[in-house]
Amino acid sequence: MAIIQFPKDMKWGVATASYQIEGAVNEGGRGVSIWDTFSKTPGKVVNGDNGDVACDSYHRYNEDLEIMEDLGVDFYRFSVAWPRIFPNGTGELNQEGLDYYHQLVDSLLEKGIEPMCTLYHWDLPQALQDKGGWANRETIDAYINYAEVMFNEFKGKIKHWITFNEPWCVSFLSNFAGIHAPGNQDLQLAVDVAHHLHVAHGKAVIRFRELGVEGQIGYAPNVEWNEPYSNKQEDIDACKRANAYFMDWFFDPVFKGSYPQFMVDWFEKKGVTLNIEEGDMEIIHQPIDFLGINYYSGSVGRYKENEGLFDHEKVDTGYLKTDIGWNVYPEGFYKVLTHIGETYGDVPIYITENGSCYNDEPEHGQVKDNKRVDYLKQHLVSLHRSMETGVNIKGYLTWSLLDNFEWAEGYTMRFGIVHVNYRTLERTKKDSFYWYKQTISNNFFEV
């Protein structure tokens, strides 16, 4: 047995998102979000599920905090529902919404758990979407107004801030593929949205510095790794484009102040132009304190003309799959992290999401999710390898604390280390919970 030992200052945590767990969509003065609208549009979410109740964490957060205290985490990453703060996106402030998050944060601090706050995890106020959403640059101003309120309200309490979760999902998955809210299918729109998210991120970082907020700020893109099927240049180039779709397009503007030219050229071949206003790239190119990385999967790929957006075909080479159908590909985790370190330098990294979907149910009060334990072990080995290689990893937060509303998949896919009975809302700690608890306590595990 080999022991995988982590540094003494390694931080451990769990992550959730507001719409996925809170419920109480019509309580506390909360306004309507695009996910309320989207999930209640026929055919958009499996089984017509929605987040009206979700895990009811709005009412049960103390129970969830006790679970986290038992787990022994350093960090809890949660997101704020923008419509709880500004029901219409801007304008009148909802004090009841602020009070809720103050209660949550104060309770975390009392238990010695550090809050990591995501400002935007996809629940855009519907009132802003009605005016064009992220395609309208006025939404950037509304976001900065919201962010400033949060910075001022939680100065001294929240020390780690994330501007955006998975901007690829907000732009391309939601406005090109149409799989997530608001469900558009327009490549030009998606590229415009991605750029506006970058500008909003940069402006939020600038405002954070101007206000002198104590703490750190970053963002959390989702990444995957596409390994070339062969050493043919066409396979290498196809995978480079597929990787850049997630990484370079969302990393280069922040870290280098420009978009990757090979991707700009590719989009232009597709009839898409970059609509950049004067000063935008300087705004985006702000130093950040840390980078959040969300990694779940990857694949082997090769060139295939007219396949998808990038002439790129995924090849099933026999990897095990989770219940949502994603490859278990821990080697890709190592390759992503070392690539980021080599390309963007010694930026401190928190793994803000990493986890797996297995739909195990309780039997005699126990959830035996051995496959999730194996997934966590394999990915933490890859994480450790990247650290030994010199990647600046500060902490690891698994997704997710709870089984929850899994976006377009509704309640059919379970990512939690705690099982939730969606009928009774009873929480049951899974075997993966106890394995993770032991790993946190020991700061090592055996493989």
C-alpha positions, 0 to 999 in steps of 0.5 A: 500500500502506498500512502498519499500524504498531503502538505500540512497546510492543505485545505479541504472542503465541500461545495454547493450552489444556491438553486440546487439546494436552497428551495424556498423560491417564493420565500424571503423576498426572492425574485424569479431567476432564469432557472425558475423559468427554464425548469418550468418550461416543458421539455427542458428538464428531465421529468419536469423537475425544478428547484422549488424545494430542492434540498430545502437548505434555506430552512435546513442549513443548520442541519447541513452545517452540522454535517459539515462540522462532523466532516471536518472541512476547512471550507464551505463553498456556496453561492448567493442567489442574486434574486434574493439580494435584488429580486429584479436584478437591480433597484430595490435591495431585499434586506431579508435575503442579505439577512439569510446569508449573514445567518449562514456565514455567521453560523459557518464562522462559529463552527470554524468553517471558512466561507468561500462565496460564489457570486454567480452560479447561474441564477440570473434574475429573470428581470435582467434576462427579459432585457437581454441577459448577459448579451446586454452590457447593462447586465454587467453594470447590474452585476457590479452593483450586486457584487459591491453590495456583497463585498461591503456587507460581508467585509471581514466575514468572507475572505474568499470570493469567486466571481463566476462559476463555469463561464463556459456553461453560462455562455456556450452550454446555455446559449449555443447548445441550449441545454441550460437556461436560458436555452438559446442556440446561437453561437454568436450570442454565446461568444458575446455572452462569454466576453461580457462575463469576462468584462464583468469578472474584471470589473468585479476584481477592480471594484474588490480592490478599490473597496479594500476588501480583506481577502482573495478573489478569483473565478472558477472555470470548468475544464476537461482534457482531450487527449489526442488519439494519435500523434497526427498533427490533425488529431493534436490540433483538433484536441487543442481546439476542444481543450481551448473551448474550455481553457484558453478561451476563458484563461487567456483573456484573464492571464494574458489580456488577449483571446487565443488567436487560433480560436479567434480565427476558427470562430471567424470561419464559423461566421462569428466575430468578437465584439470587443469595446475599447478598454475591455481587455485591460479590464479583463486582464486583472491579477487574481488571487487564486484560480478555481478549477472544476474538473470531472472528466475528459476523453480521447479525441481525434480529427473528424471533418465537420464533427461538432464545432471543432472537427473533433470526435471523441473516441470511446477507448473503454474508460469506466463511466459514472452514472451520468455517462462521463468518463472516469479519467483521473489522468486528465485531471493531472494533465489539465493541472500541469498544463495550467501550471506550465501555461499560466504560471504559479497561480494558486489553485483551489479545486472548487469542484471535483466529484462523480455521479453514482445513484446509489440508494440507502440500504438499511441506513447505509449508502455503499457508494464504493465507486465514488470512493474509488473516483475520489481516490484516483483523482486525489492521486492525480491531484497529489501528482500535480502538486509533486510536479510543482502545481500550486494547489492550495485546497480541494473541495469536492462536489457535492455535499448533498445530492441535489437538483442537477440542472437539466437532469433534474433529480435523476443524477446524484453527486453528493457525499450525503444522500437526500431523500427528495420526498422526506428531505432526510439526509444520509451520510454515504460511505464516501462521506466517511472516507472523505472525513477520514482523509481530511482528518489524517491528511493522507490516504492509502492506495 
